Amino acid sequence: SGVLVAGGDNGTIRNNVIANAGQFGTFLTNDSDGWTVSGNDFRLNGRENTGRDGIDIGNLSGGQSITGNYFFQNVGSGVDSYRSDGANVIRNNTFDGNGGGATEPSQIRLYGTG
């Protein structure tokens, strides 16, 4: 992954280019809650696995704010919240050509536990 957050809470990922990661562009996992992800450019991630996304919110993580990002041709979804706790805000992002790997052919894939 380009950025891996495993269990940390309430951080910020802002104004980065996160590109060409073999797996996820950013992976918020293992109960990572309350992150702000804004103003980033996620492009061409998931090159080694068609189920990998621009950003993945998974494994009991939730309450993220995903705003003002650009998601371009990530092999999996632009944003995926499979196995997330939910309560994520996904607003004012631009999605262009994500999901081309056919495993996850969507711009945004939403899940939640509650």
Helices and strands as residue ranges (DSSP letters): E 3-6, E 12-14, E 17-19, E 26-29, E 36-38, E 41-43, E 55-57, E 65-67, E 70-72, E 79-80, E 89-91, E 94-96, E 108-109
